[in-house]
Amino acid sequence: MGAMKQVWGIGQRKFAEDFKRRMWMFDLLVKNILMNGAEIWGWKEYETVERCKDKFIKWSLGLDWNTPGYIEKKQKDSF
């Protein structure tokens, strides 16, 4: 979560209006950290990784934490 907060802060300052670039940063930095231990914990923690990504998307789009997932995905697909 610490890496996600750092990447979000950089994205907010540098790429406030560029959602695709923010997602690129997430995939490049945060996802690599999360997937680093994938060989150890396997795919049973996959839902945790997806929740982190969903949280990052909500932060990036400026949505509330309690926004339903289908709205988040609809907003994400519009970019």
Contacts in CASP RR format, 6 or more apart in sequence:
PFRMAT RR
TARGET T0000
AUTHOR 0000-0000-0000
METHOD contacts of the structure
MODEL  1
MGAMKQVWGIGQRKFAEDFKRRMWMFDLLVKNILMNGAEIWGWKEYETVE
RCKDKFIKWSLGLDWNTPGYIEKKQKDSF
1 52 0 8 1.000
3 29 0 8 1.000
3 30 0 8 1.000
3 33 0 8 1.000
4 26 0 8 1.000
4 30 0 8 1.000
4 52 0 8 1.000
4 55 0 8 1.000
4 56 0 8 1.000
7 25 0 8 1.000
7 26 0 8 1.000
7 29 0 8 1.000
7 30 0 8 1.000
7 56 0 8 1.000
8 22 0 8 1.000
8 56 0 8 1.000
8 59 0 8 1.000
8 60 0 8 1.000
10 25 0 8 1.000
11 21 0 8 1.000
11 22 0 8 1.000
11 25 0 8 1.000
11 60 0 8 1.000
15 21 0 8 1.000
15 22 0 8 1.000
15 25 0 8 1.000
19 60 0 8 1.000
19 61 0 8 1.000
19 76 0 8 1.000
19 79 0 8 1.000
20 79 0 8 1.000
22 60 0 8 1.000
23 57 0 8 1.000
23 60 0 8 1.000
26 53 0 8 1.000
26 56 0 8 1.000
30 52 0 8 1.000
30 56 0 8 1.000
31 49 0 8 1.000
31 53 0 8 1.000
34 49 0 8 1.000
34 52 0 8 1.000
35 49 0 8 1.000
54 69 0 8 1.000
54 72 0 8 1.000
55 65 0 8 1.000
57 63 0 8 1.000
57 72 0 8 1.000
57 76 0 8 1.000
58 64 0 8 1.000
58 65 0 8 1.000
58 67 0 8 1.000
58 72 0 8 1.000
61 72 0 8 1.000
61 75 0 8 1.000
61 76 0 8 1.000
63 71 0 8 1.000
63 72 0 8 1.000
63 75 0 8 1.000
END
